Amino acid sequence: MHTLIALARRELRRLRGHPVLWCLLGPIPFAMTVLLTGVFAGEVVHDLPVAMLDLDRSTTSRVAARWLEATRGVKVTRHVDDMGAAQSAVLERQVYGVLVVPHHFQRDLLRGKSPHITFIYNEEYLTAGGNLSAEVARGAGTAAAVLTTLSGNEPSAVRLDLRNLFNPTASYAVSLGFVLIAALLQVVIGLSTIYAVGREISDGTTAEWLEAARGSTFVACVGKLAPYTVLHCVSLLVLLGGYASWYQIPVRGPVWLLVISALAFVVASQSIGILIIARTANLAKAVGPGALIFGPAAAFSGVTFPLAAMPLGARMWAETIPLTHFMVLVRAAITVGSPESAPAPLLALLLTTVVALGLAYRRLPVLLRNPVHAGES
């Protein structure tokens, strides 16, 4: 224990001379969380611009347009005369979609037929496209019922009752905020680990580091990274907890589960960072693979795109990234409150740690004791 404390103190003294690490550990995560809070301040997307192509130009079609604008997510910002102008407006990013009211819309409605309104949108903007399609469907359904009644026909008696279990306000802060904060922290954890170990190699201080650890590579790594582990866990809990408190998101599960999950997530991410620097033996070369692994992790977490729909290769890659399993634990500890679902992702994080450290340990002792690598950066 005395050796670990001495190593931790040594690392804290070294930390004072590394402004890059200071920025990664403090200002960057907190600044980005504040930025995310500002981005999601409205909690829901509203007033997305769309264009309207009214081929019928009737009183009824104008009523339908007003019902569409009554939804919170859509705002008709322009009217176009033909499909060419509609396509240009979408390609030039002036609007996210175009609502097309067909010829004879009013006539078919008065005759009791079911005229089709077409909405053309760009699905490259995943969030905007999904939100717009839902809002247009909602507005069109309301307008159809009202207009059918006004025309003297009987409206449909079928009603759809949709109920959200764990996100009743459809808040983007709830659905995306947690994963973005955790993804940012995973990048910080991985890169700070790579930098902390890599600087020992680039500064040529590995012999001194091992001497302080009494020759044990395992003790050297534990003592060096222990202060970072504590700081990362505290940052993760503070940022996630502060975010939940700001948006008044109820924590449905036990707090102890979130603490254990944070620790397992941090250690697993650090293990991958150790593996990367051990295999590259070079700080500059390790940053690239680290950014490649940790940077796009949010896309593979199963939050923005379901894991079950991923191809086999992408699914296997997603299962190796700690963020994927941590988001299951966040769901169990915060949004749903289901501790019984925690053992599997916790075991997956433990397995990631063991495998990564096992692969690193085959290389790291040789690397730290080989003077050829001293001074590499």
Helices and strands as residue ranges (DSSP letters): H 2-15, H 19-25, H 27-39, E 48-54, H 59-69, E 74-79, H 83-91, E 97-101, H 105-110, E 118-121, H 126-150, H 172-203, H 206-212, H 217-246, H 255-280, H 283-294, G 295-300, G 307-309, H 312-320, H 322-330, I 331-335, G 339-341, H 343-361, H 364-369, G 371-373
